[in-house]
Amino acid sequence: MSLDRRPSRRQFGALLLALLSFASRRAYGSGRSPKDNGLGGTGYVSPLPDPDNGIGGTGVVGTIRGFGSVIVNGLHVSYPSEVEITVDGMAADAASMRIGHVASFVATREGGRFTTKKIQILREAVGAIEAISGRKMQVLGQKIELGGNVKSDGLVVGRHVAVSGLRMPDQTIVASLVEPVEPGVLQVVGTVTRAKDGRLQIGGQPLSGVAESMVGRRMVARGALSGAALDVSHIAGDAWLPRGPTRFLAETYLESHGSTATTASGLDLPQTGDMRFQGVVRAVIGFELSPAGGWAIQSFRTTETLGAHGSAGERRGEIETPGATNGGGAPASEGSGAGPGFGVPGNLDGAPQPGDFGPGGGFGPPGLPGPHGFGGRGGFGGPGGLPPMPRR
């Protein structure tokens, strides 16, 4: 007697379900690793961590590293000639963008490439240099370290500058670009705290005319000095993450606190999977808001390690060697990185070069609802937000 070894319909169905489940897990896992987007056969590899490569939009925040398109966090993003660009809330053209600026935008995939229609640039401090010593200086009470190749030549007490950069956990700004500006309205961006004397402040800058409800929130404050205090005439929440998307690719400094990692602006992210470190690091993180309401980490790439202490300037070393280039000159309508400034130098062809970039970035608290989220109504320069900076 022979045995019938053919599987039953139920057994065959169970086997098929198992194979599909395995294939699904493999596909999702592959989304954690960079993969080729086939952009013109250039071999460009996308840093986006999500399996669909950002279909539906990915919020991007980080330092501009190059042009040809705009290159942020390793992602090459093109934009149309009618792109909407703001610098400190003021309308600007593409030629106003500089390598070292901190940009925020939503990237979507269209026809095999990533594009954006709106780019926002916000500078962390705009005012006169109050003190300078070596590679450190102070503007509006903010402690600033010049990152990497940011030049110090020409930086003197009394000179008005605009500082782009990323805050560390101790709220020191690591400058990725310092631009000379004409005297005008002062601006400081950061978390509002209470000083020992009871006054509200951002960094070391006392504020007047600011409501108690602002304590603990990252704000954009503008005004004029009245004695030692910044007399605030306009204030609004800084929408750090672009509104709309649920997935993000962002650059920040983080500090480890056991099972969580906290950004300098106070956003807590779970230290799961490959996101394990001690002390303070700078990193580019891919994460999304999960259906359950928590943050899901999808990718984590460390670019700088500071050790156990927040502002360990003597131990800071730029360890990232940017590999992204634009492969050609940027059209005149696109930012070239050229122009006055003491920041990360741009090349004549707009492409980044190894060693051109000091530590930098730009990060604040989330401007979207969700766990640990805060940031106030209205994005910077948008409805309910601040008016644009006056022209200098």
Beta strands, then each sheet from edge to edge (+ up, - down):
strand 1: 35-36
strand 2: 45-46
strand 3: 58-66
strand 4: 70-72
strand 5: 75-77
strand 6: 84-87
strand 7: 90-92
strand 8: 102-110
strand 9: 113-115
strand 10: 118-121
strand 11: 125-133
strand 12: 136-139
strand 13: 142-146
strand 14: 160-167
strand 15: 173-180
strand 16: 186-194
strand 17: 200-202
strand 18: 205-208
strand 19: 218-226
strand 20: 229-237
strand 21: 247-257
strand 22: 260-263
strand 23: 268-270
strand 24: 280-289
strand 25: 295-307
sheet 1: 1+ 2-
sheet 2: 5+ 4- 3+ 8- 9+
sheet 3: 5+ 4- 3+ 21+ 22- 23+
sheet 4: 5+ 4- 3+ 8- 10+ 6+ 7-
sheet 5: 5+ 4- 3+ 21+ 24- 25+
sheet 6: 11+ 12- 13+ 15+ 14- 11+
sheet 7: 11+ 16- 17+ 18- 20- 19+
end
